[in-house]
Amino acid sequence: MAYCESFKPRVCKKSRILILGSMPGVKSLEEQEYYAHPQNRFWKLAGLLCKCENMTDLKYEEKINTFLKSGFALWDVIKFCKREGSLDSNIFDEVPNDIPSLLEKYPNIKTICFNGNKAFCAFKKYYPDVLDTFCCRRLPSTSPANAGYTLEKLYSVWSAAVF
């Protein structure tokens, strides 16, 4: 069983929308980059949301900077956990990130979007009061495990939530 630790938040004073995942997958942890698995559709979707046609061709820090400049922030609900593989269903012994402190430090964030059900359920478990004070949206996961959603369908749902 692997011990997993999430990354620091990627946020700036301009951020209005916080995107929360559950815990980075194995490939992301190896690369130390959010959504590093080549089949995860996050960066393709982010390119559409940020109106950046070549988002997937950018270097990681350029992707992050483009995302931030478009008013987004990125973090995970879970700070530490144990997990075998990358599936959210294998997460246990989780400890949450201090999301309320982040929201206090960055008051321009008004909307919280959850990339998948596990992120939403973990957030609801640890911070139910925050759900009542922010505009919160549970969105379909960009993970390749969520094969029922095409990129076009993801964009339709996600863009309705963030714009």
C-alpha atoms as an extended CHARMM CRD file, in Angstrom:
* protein
*
       163  EXT
         1         1  MET       CA              0.0000000000        0.0000000000        0.0000000000  PROA      1               0.0000000000
         2         2  ALA       CA              1.4670000000        3.3440000000       -1.0440000000  PROA      2               0.0000000000
         3         3  TYR       CA              1.5060000000        6.4630000000        1.0910000000  PROA      3               0.0000000000
         4         4  CYS       CA              0.4190000000        9.4520000000       -1.0250000000  PROA      4               0.0000000000
         5         5  GLU       CA              0.8350000000       13.1720000000       -0.4270000000  PROA      5               0.0000000000
         6         6  SER       CA             -0.8390000000       15.8100000000       -2.5630000000  PROA      6               0.0000000000
         7         7  PHE       CA              0.7910000000       18.8950000000       -4.0070000000  PROA      7               0.0000000000
         8         8  LYS       CA              0.6910000000       22.4930000000       -2.8520000000  PROA      8               0.0000000000
         9         9  PRO       CA             -2.2080000000       24.5700000000       -4.1450000000  PROA      9               0.0000000000
        10        10  ARG       CA             -1.7450000000       26.4160000000       -7.4170000000  PROA      10              0.0000000000
        11        11  VAL       CA             -3.5810000000       29.6820000000       -6.8340000000  PROA      11              0.0000000000
        12        12  CYS       CA             -3.1670000000       33.4240000000       -7.2370000000  PROA      12              0.0000000000
        13        13  LYS       CA             -4.9640000000       36.5960000000       -6.1620000000  PROA      13              0.0000000000
        14        14  LYS       CA             -6.8470000000       36.5680000000       -9.4930000000  PROA      14              0.0000000000
        15        15  SER       CA             -8.3370000000       33.0970000000       -8.8850000000  PROA      15              0.0000000000
        16        16  ARG       CA            -12.1540000000       33.0480000000       -8.7990000000  PROA      16              0.0000000000
        17        17  ILE       CA            -12.8140000000       29.3350000000       -9.3520000000  PROA      17              0.0000000000
        18        18  LEU       CA            -11.1440000000       26.6030000000       -7.3190000000  PROA      18              0.0000000000
        19        19  ILE       CA            -10.9440000000       23.1960000000       -8.9920000000  PROA      19              0.0000000000
        20        20  LEU       CA            -10.5040000000       20.4080000000       -6.4520000000  PROA      20              0.0000000000
        21        21  GLY       CA             -9.4510000000       16.8780000000       -7.2730000000  PROA      21              0.0000000000
        22        22  SER       CA             -9.2500000000       14.0550000000       -4.7680000000  PROA      22              0.0000000000
        23        23  MET       CA             -5.5800000000       12.9410000000       -4.7790000000  PROA      23              0.0000000000
        24        24  PRO       CA             -3.0890000000       12.9170000000       -7.6770000000  PROA      24              0.0000000000
        25        25  GLY       CA             -2.7350000000        9.5680000000       -9.4180000000  PROA      25              0.0000000000
        26        26  VAL       CA              0.4290000000        7.4940000000       -9.5530000000  PROA      26              0.0000000000
        27        27  LYS       CA              1.7210000000        9.1220000000      -12.7640000000  PROA      27              0.0000000000
        28        28  SER       CA              1.0810000000       12.6240000000      -11.3980000000  PROA      28              0.0000000000
        29        29  LEU       CA              2.8750000000       11.7810000000       -8.1540000000  PROA      29              0.0000000000
        30        30  GLU       CA              5.8330000000       10.3910000000      -10.1220000000  PROA      30              0.0000000000
        31        31  GLU       CA              6.0140000000       13.4860000000      -12.3290000000  PROA      31              0.0000000000
        32        32  GLN       CA              5.0810000000       15.9040000000       -9.5110000000  PROA      32              0.0000000000
        33        33  GLU       CA              2.5510000000       17.5040000000      -11.8620000000  PROA      33              0.0000000000
        34        34  TYR       CA             -1.2110000000       17.7690000000      -11.6340000000  PROA      34              0.0000000000
        35        35  TYR       CA             -2.9840000000       15.5480000000      -14.1780000000  PROA      35              0.0000000000
        36        36  ALA       CA              0.1980000000       14.0960000000      -15.6950000000  PROA      36              0.0000000000
        37        37  HSD       CA             -1.3920000000       10.8830000000      -17.0000000000  PROA      37              0.0000000000
        38        38  PRO       CA             -1.5210000000       11.3100000000      -20.7940000000  PROA      38              0.0000000000
        39        39  GLN       CA             -5.0550000000        9.8810000000      -20.9880000000  PROA      39              0.0000000000
        40        40  ASN       CA             -6.4910000000       12.2210000000      -18.3770000000  PROA      40              0.0000000000
        41        41  ARG       CA             -8.5140000000       14.8700000000      -20.1970000000  PROA      41              0.0000000000
        42        42  PHE       CA             -7.9830000000       17.6480000000      -17.6470000000  PROA      42              0.0000000000
        43        43  TRP       CA             -5.4790000000       19.7200000000      -19.6230000000  PROA      43              0.0000000000
        44        44  LYS       CA             -7.4300000000       19.3030000000      -22.8780000000  PROA      44              0.0000000000
        45        45  LEU       CA            -10.5410000000       20.5040000000      -21.0600000000  PROA      45              0.0000000000
        46        46  ALA       CA             -8.5950000000       23.3210000000      -19.3830000000  PROA      46              0.0000000000
        47        47  GLY       CA             -7.4170000000       24.4510000000      -22.8200000000  PROA      47              0.0000000000
        48        48  LEU       CA            -11.0180000000       24.7300000000      -23.9720000000  PROA      48              0.0000000000
        49        49  LEU       CA            -12.0910000000       26.5490000000      -20.8050000000  PROA      49              0.0000000000
        50        50  CYS       CA             -9.1250000000       28.9450000000      -21.0100000000  PROA      50              0.0000000000
        51        51  LYS       CA             -9.4520000000       29.3700000000      -24.7800000000  PROA      51              0.0000000000
        52        52  CYS       CA             -5.8970000000       28.1340000000      -25.2470000000  PROA      52              0.0000000000
        53        53  GLU       CA             -5.8000000000       25.8390000000      -28.2810000000  PROA      53              0.0000000000
        54        54  ASN       CA             -2.2920000000       24.5360000000      -27.6020000000  PROA      54              0.0000000000
        55        55  MET       CA             -2.6300000000       23.9550000000      -23.8250000000  PROA      55              0.0000000000
        56        56  THR       CA             -1.5410000000       20.3200000000      -24.0510000000  PROA      56              0.0000000000
        57        57  ASP       CA              1.6020000000       21.3450000000      -25.9390000000  PROA      57              0.0000000000
        58        58  LEU       CA              2.7300000000       23.7640000000      -23.2260000000  PROA      58              0.0000000000
        59        59  LYS       CA              5.2790000000       22.9080000000      -20.5560000000  PROA      59              0.0000000000
        60        60  TYR       CA              3.7500000000       22.1810000000      -17.1760000000  PROA      60              0.0000000000
        61        61  GLU       CA              4.4560000000       25.5840000000      -15.5850000000  PROA      61              0.0000000000
        62        62  GLU       CA              3.0720000000       27.3140000000      -18.7010000000  PROA      62              0.0000000000
        63        63  LYS       CA             -0.1280000000       25.2530000000      -18.3620000000  PROA      63              0.0000000000
        64        64  ILE       CA             -0.4110000000       26.2590000000      -14.7240000000  PROA      64              0.0000000000
        65        65  ASN       CA              0.2090000000       29.9360000000      -15.5040000000  PROA      65              0.0000000000
        66        66  THR       CA             -2.3670000000       29.9400000000      -18.3170000000  PROA      66              0.0000000000
        67        67  PHE       CA             -4.8660000000       28.2800000000      -15.9720000000  PROA      67              0.0000000000
        68        68  LEU       CA             -4.1970000000       30.8170000000      -13.2230000000  PROA      68              0.0000000000
        69        69  LYS       CA             -4.4050000000       33.8060000000      -15.5950000000  PROA      69              0.0000000000
        70        70  SER       CA             -7.8510000000       32.5830000000      -16.6220000000  PROA      70              0.0000000000
        71        71  GLY       CA             -9.0950000000       32.9060000000      -13.0370000000  PROA      71              0.0000000000
        72        72  PHE       CA             -8.7670000000       29.3010000000      -11.9240000000  PROA      72              0.0000000000
        73        73  ALA       CA             -6.9770000000       27.6910000000       -8.9860000000  PROA      73              0.0000000000
        74        74  LEU       CA             -6.0840000000       24.0300000000       -8.5260000000  PROA      74              0.0000000000
        75        75  TRP       CA             -5.7350000000       21.7940000000       -5.4670000000  PROA      75              0.0000000000
        76        76  ASP       CA             -6.8730000000       18.5130000000       -3.9460000000  PROA      76              0.0000000000
        77        77  VAL       CA             -9.2690000000       17.8090000000       -1.1170000000  PROA      77              0.0000000000
        78        78  ILE       CA             -7.0290000000       15.1130000000        0.3380000000  PROA      78              0.0000000000
        79        79  LYS       CA             -3.6000000000       15.9990000000        1.7130000000  PROA      79              0.0000000000
        80        80  PHE       CA             -2.4290000000       12.4970000000        2.7120000000  PROA      80              0.0000000000
        81        81  CYS       CA             -3.8080000000        9.0120000000        2.1900000000  PROA      81              0.0000000000
        82        82  LYS       CA             -2.9160000000        5.4080000000        1.5700000000  PROA      82              0.0000000000
        83        83  ARG       CA             -3.8130000000        3.9740000000       -1.8100000000  PROA      83              0.0000000000
        84        84  GLU       CA             -2.9160000000        1.1040000000       -4.0910000000  PROA      84              0.0000000000
        85        85  GLY       CA             -2.7990000000        2.3290000000       -7.6930000000  PROA      85              0.0000000000
        86        86  SER       CA             -4.6070000000        5.4740000000       -8.8370000000  PROA      86              0.0000000000
        87        87  LEU       CA             -8.2920000000        4.7110000000       -8.3530000000  PROA      87              0.0000000000
        88        88  ASP       CA            -10.2010000000        6.9140000000       -5.9260000000  PROA      88              0.0000000000
        89        89  SER       CA            -12.0430000000        3.8380000000       -4.6940000000  PROA      89              0.0000000000
        90        90  ASN       CA             -8.7280000000        2.5710000000       -3.2570000000  PROA      90              0.0000000000
        91        91  ILE       CA             -8.1490000000        5.6340000000       -1.0490000000  PROA      91              0.0000000000
        92        92  PHE       CA             -8.2030000000        5.1220000000        2.7120000000  PROA      92              0.0000000000
        93        93  ASP       CA             -6.8080000000        6.7080000000        5.8790000000  PROA      93              0.0000000000
        94        94  GLU       CA             -7.2630000000       10.1110000000        4.2550000000  PROA      94              0.0000000000
        95        95  VAL       CA             -6.3990000000       13.4480000000        5.8510000000  PROA      95              0.0000000000
        96        96  PRO       CA             -7.8360000000       16.6080000000        4.2280000000  PROA      96              0.0000000000
        97        97  ASN       CA             -6.0380000000       19.7290000000        3.0640000000  PROA      97              0.0000000000
        98        98  ASP       CA             -6.9150000000       22.9370000000        4.9390000000  PROA      98              0.0000000000
        99        99  ILE       CA             -9.2060000000       24.3000000000        2.2650000000  PROA      99              0.0000000000
       100       100  PRO       CA            -11.0210000000       26.8020000000        4.5410000000  PROA      100             0.0000000000
       101       101  SER       CA             -7.6920000000       28.5770000000        5.2030000000  PROA      101             0.0000000000
       102       102  LEU       CA             -7.0110000000       28.7760000000        1.4620000000  PROA      102             0.0000000000
       103       103  LEU       CA            -10.4670000000       30.2480000000        0.8540000000  PROA      103             0.0000000000
       104       104  GLU       CA             -9.8900000000       32.7990000000        3.6030000000  PROA      104             0.0000000000
       105       105  LYS       CA             -6.5130000000       33.7900000000        2.1390000000  PROA      105             0.0000000000
       106       106  TYR       CA             -7.9530000000       34.1130000000       -1.3990000000  PROA      106             0.0000000000
       107       107  PRO       CA            -11.3250000000       35.8790000000       -0.9980000000  PROA      107             0.0000000000
       108       108  ASN       CA            -11.8380000000       36.2620000000       -4.7740000000  PROA      108             0.0000000000
       109       109  ILE       CA            -12.6270000000       32.5460000000       -4.9560000000  PROA      109             0.0000000000
       110       110  LYS       CA            -16.4050000000       32.3210000000       -5.0950000000  PROA      110             0.0000000000
       111       111  THR       CA            -16.9320000000       28.9810000000       -6.8640000000  PROA      111             0.0000000000
       112       112  ILE       CA            -15.6020000000       25.5470000000       -5.9700000000  PROA      112             0.0000000000
       113       113  CYS       CA            -15.7450000000       22.7930000000       -8.5840000000  PROA      113             0.0000000000
       114       114  PHE       CA            -15.0710000000       19.1570000000       -7.7730000000  PROA      114             0.0000000000
       115       115  ASN       CA            -13.3350000000       17.0460000000      -10.3940000000  PROA      115             0.0000000000
       116       116  GLY       CA            -15.2240000000       13.8330000000       -9.7130000000  PROA      116             0.0000000000
       117       117  ASN       CA            -17.3690000000       12.2860000000       -7.0390000000  PROA      117             0.0000000000
       118       118  LYS       CA            -14.5910000000       11.3480000000       -4.5950000000  PROA      118             0.0000000000
       119       119  ALA       CA            -13.4170000000       14.9670000000       -4.3720000000  PROA      119             0.0000000000
       120       120  PHE       CA            -16.9800000000       16.0940000000       -3.6590000000  PROA      120             0.0000000000
       121       121  CYS       CA            -17.6900000000       13.3580000000       -1.0920000000  PROA      121             0.0000000000
       122       122  ALA       CA            -14.4260000000       13.9480000000        0.7920000000  PROA      122             0.0000000000
       123       123  PHE       CA            -15.0390000000       17.7040000000        0.8380000000  PROA      123             0.0000000000
       124       124  LYS       CA            -18.6060000000       17.2110000000        2.0780000000  PROA      124             0.0000000000
       125       125  LYS       CA            -17.3070000000       14.8950000000        4.8200000000  PROA      125             0.0000000000
       126       126  TYR       CA            -14.7230000000       17.3780000000        6.1430000000  PROA      126             0.0000000000
       127       127  TYR       CA            -16.1940000000       20.7750000000        5.2480000000  PROA      127             0.0000000000
       128       128  PRO       CA            -20.0020000000       20.5440000000        5.0050000000  PROA      128             0.0000000000
       129       129  ASP       CA            -20.4340000000       24.1410000000        6.1930000000  PROA      129             0.0000000000
       130       130  VAL       CA            -18.3710000000       25.4580000000        3.2750000000  PROA      130             0.0000000000
       131       131  LEU       CA            -20.8450000000       23.8600000000        0.8420000000  PROA      131             0.0000000000
       132       132  ASP       CA            -23.4720000000       26.2870000000        2.1590000000  PROA      132             0.0000000000
       133       133  THR       CA            -21.3290000000       29.4190000000        1.8450000000  PROA      133             0.0000000000
       134       134  PHE       CA            -19.8150000000       28.9500000000       -1.6300000000  PROA      134             0.0000000000
       135       135  CYS       CA            -21.1800000000       28.1160000000       -5.0460000000  PROA      135             0.0000000000
       136       136  CYS       CA            -20.1600000000       24.4430000000       -5.2370000000  PROA      136             0.0000000000
       137       137  ARG       CA            -20.3890000000       22.2370000000       -8.3180000000  PROA      137             0.0000000000
       138       138  ARG       CA            -19.8440000000       18.4820000000       -8.4800000000  PROA      138             0.0000000000
       139       139  LEU       CA            -18.5120000000       17.7780000000      -11.9780000000  PROA      139             0.0000000000
       140       140  PRO       CA            -17.7460000000       14.5890000000      -13.8950000000  PROA      140             0.0000000000
       141       141  SER       CA            -14.1830000000       13.3980000000      -13.5300000000  PROA      141             0.0000000000
       142       142  THR       CA            -11.6480000000       14.0120000000      -16.2810000000  PROA      142             0.0000000000
       143       143  SER       CA            -10.0290000000       10.6620000000      -15.4220000000  PROA      143             0.0000000000
       144       144  PRO       CA             -9.6850000000        8.0540000000      -18.1640000000  PROA      144             0.0000000000
       145       145  ALA       CA            -11.6420000000        5.7630000000      -15.8090000000  PROA      145             0.0000000000
       146       146  ASN       CA            -14.6860000000        7.9670000000      -16.5460000000  PROA      146             0.0000000000
       147       147  ALA       CA            -14.8930000000        6.7630000000      -20.1370000000  PROA      147             0.0000000000
       148       148  GLY       CA            -18.6290000000        7.4680000000      -20.3520000000  PROA      148             0.0000000000
       149       149  TYR       CA            -17.8550000000       11.1440000000      -20.8450000000  PROA      149             0.0000000000
       150       150  THR       CA            -16.3000000000       12.3290000000      -24.0860000000  PROA      150             0.0000000000
       151       151  LEU       CA            -14.2380000000       15.5040000000      -24.0580000000  PROA      151             0.0000000000
       152       152  GLU       CA            -17.1560000000       17.3040000000      -25.7230000000  PROA      152             0.0000000000
       153       153  LYS       CA            -19.5730000000       16.1460000000      -23.0400000000  PROA      153             0.0000000000
       154       154  LEU       CA            -17.1190000000       17.1110000000      -20.2760000000  PROA      154             0.0000000000
       155       155  TYR       CA            -16.7540000000       20.5710000000      -21.8170000000  PROA      155             0.0000000000
       156       156  SER       CA            -20.5080000000       21.0220000000      -22.0070000000  PROA      156             0.0000000000
       157       157  VAL       CA            -20.9900000000       20.2270000000      -18.3160000000  PROA      157             0.0000000000
       158       158  TRP       CA            -17.8790000000       21.9730000000      -17.0290000000  PROA      158             0.0000000000
       159       159  SER       CA            -18.3510000000       25.1730000000      -19.0390000000  PROA      159             0.0000000000
       160       160  ALA       CA            -21.9490000000       25.4770000000      -17.7770000000  PROA      160             0.0000000000
       161       161  ALA       CA            -20.6040000000       25.2650000000      -14.2170000000  PROA      161             0.0000000000
       162       162  VAL       CA            -17.7210000000       27.7400000000      -14.5080000000  PROA      162             0.0000000000
       163       163  PHE       CA            -19.1450000000       30.4260000000      -16.8020000000  PROA      163             0.0000000000
